[in-house]
Amino acid sequence: MRINEIFGSVDGEVNRWGQGKPTLFIRLQGCNLRCSYCDTKYTWDETQGKEMEIDQILEVVKQSGFGKVTITGGEPLSCEGFPELARRLVQELRMQVSVETNGTYIIPAEVWAQPICWVVDYKLELNTPIVRFMNDIGSWRTAWVKIVIGSYDDFQQAVGVVESLADLSDFSFAFSPLFGKVSEEQLFTWMVENRFNHPIILNKAIVNTQLHKIIFPKGEKNFIFA
Ligand code: SF4
């Protein structure tokens, strides 16, 4: 399968294994969307990156010494080898696994059965059909829905998303301020100011601070494996 990079860092995003957890990232090549705020445009061309067999990737993971893996992209579920990779990471290597997805693909049954944490990046600007995705699956395991918010209009739309999905008890929602557009403080203030109009926000959503940008403000990748 096409790999963009494998590196060790901190998982600064929400996930069931803990925000701030030392993590090995496996970034797969290729994505089916073109978000305006994408900071990994270098993954878009699926012919780029390097070809690695799944056995080779598992060997890198074993040698790395990390106990948690986040599979990211690009869009991991657009990659043919993703189901086997995710399943074998859990079953053979007993890794804690998170998957960051844009929510536009149906999760294959092969991985749905595994104790994987799904972090779904909901795209307000594209109106990602996450509800269709969710209904196709029928139910969710532990899942975070992350929504990037760059304006008060985005915030209002995000509130609507939370209210439409909130009856799914396994869902948690993370509001991510768009860097340079909305501060964490502003976003938090909007949440609290709306506590009477939309009480569910205080119960279901958090402000998602991206810890990796605080720990590695220059974006360094000190532990590169492939
Ligand atoms: S889904 Fe993710 S990788 Fe794909 S374009 Fe959007 S932000 Fe970039």
Boltz pocket constraint, residues with backbone or C-beta under 6 A from the ligand:
constraints:
  - pocket:
      binder: B
      contacts: [[A, 31], [A, 32], [A, 33], [A, 34], [A, 35], [A, 37], [A, 38], [A, 39], [A, 40], [A, 41], [A, 43], [A, 73], [A, 74], [A, 75], [A, 102]]
      max_distance: 6.0
